[in-house]
Amino acid sequence: MKVIVDMDVCKDHGQCVFSAPEVFQINENGRLVFEAEPDESLRDAVEEAADVCPLQAITIEG
Amino acid sequence: MGQRIVIAGASMGGLRAAERLRASGFMGEIVAVGDETHMPYNRPPLSKEALASEVTHEAVAFRLRPAVADVTWRLGVRIASADLAAGAVRLADGAELAYDGLVIATGMRPRRLPTPGPALGRHVVRTLEDACALRGELGPDARVLVIGAGFIGCEVAATARLLGADVTVVAPEAVPMRRPLGDDLGAALQRRHERQGIRFLLGRTVAAFLGEDRVTGAELSDGTRLDANVVVEAVGSASNTEWLDGNGLDLSDGVLCDNALRVEGRPGVVAVGDVARFPNPRYDGVARRVEHWSIPTDTAKRAAVTLMTDLGLSGHDPAPFTPLPTFWSDQYDLRIQSFGTPALGGDDIRVLEGDLDGEVVVGYHRDGALVGVVMIGLPSAVARYRAELMRGPAAA
């Protein structure tokens, strides 16, 4: 599973962090950082994170 | 014979319902019917970034997961009526669709003002077409009159101002976004808008639109006259439930559901999104509609499980459904985020951090317990307050 975030679209709302904290984090500067190739066991959480992104900036491949 | 679920409504709630039905293991046929011609798309950008740049379906379309690739989409056709006793809906083109399960996701439409005067130049913002039509009239030469000072009205006002338009907001309330933000935060936001050059004429309504074929201005309830060549009506919305008339349902404010989103007393019929009126035990037993962006996703997840149970395909889920409503609003460079239900705590509003004219966290309390938080900026504090709300009033 590969996670792609369109950083031109992302506005650091951080909703994804609540769905999949193992994959998405807001750093000390308030910007999104994420694990691009998370473990398959996290798929449900990552899909939920993609669902709740206000800007719909998260894509999952594979 | 396989089972068929009809999803009435092909916007976010309808899409999420289809996804969750597949995720819950529903293998039968899914038919989604929507009156718009587009595949599901995300509406919030239509008053914000999409309105500021280019309004295209591509820019706002939801990505379709492989799991919903076999859903049948009947787009550009309205559902005319339903016979819940017989298990069938009739489409405006005359087609009849029998179903084993029904998802009601027909959402809301903007209210229109009955105000007399020309119709040309008057807009609402709900659909892609609405936003395209409005975008075409915004620019430095536009004199925009926004009627309504709620979130959509204020977002459109801010976007129009960013595009160089002259903007006036007229509304009956004393401060913008008063419900749910309250007087003090509403007034603080008004000051920020005024600094950007937006004029507020509050405590009054529009008595008449002026002009022959096209709007050239408006006369207000206090006799004030103003010039305007673009009018945006942002005066709330009405539930799309007329097609359900005649089935004995409580449609007085959306569709009345139980806590599992089942339409009262109708196994196999559920409602999702802002048209669903359901009790949230996080707060109390009162059924409410919630027009927040997070609700279609949350309700679809639960409603899919309920439908699977009613169709005999999965077991009963006894856990109460207690979503934490969430929405946001972007106005200029301001990020306003809301968690929980501030409207329930309107009698006890406290500044928890920061100050109203800068970055701030405002808490809304009922019976001394925190029921909602509105934040401007302060991204590092979001997780803390959200966690406090998730724990619930008992822990506050």
Chai-1 contact restraints between the chains, C-beta under 6 A:
chainA,res_idxA,chainB,res_idxB,connection_type,confidence,min_distance_angstrom,max_distance_angstrom,comment,restraint_id
A,G14,B,V382,contact,1.0,0.0,6.0,A-B,restraint_1
A,G30,B,P379,contact,1.0,0.0,6.0,A-B,restraint_2
A,D51,B,T297,contact,1.0,0.0,6.0,A-B,restraint_3
A,P54,B,W328,contact,1.0,0.0,6.0,A-B,restraint_4
A,Q56,B,N42,contact,1.0,0.0,6.0,A-B,restraint_5
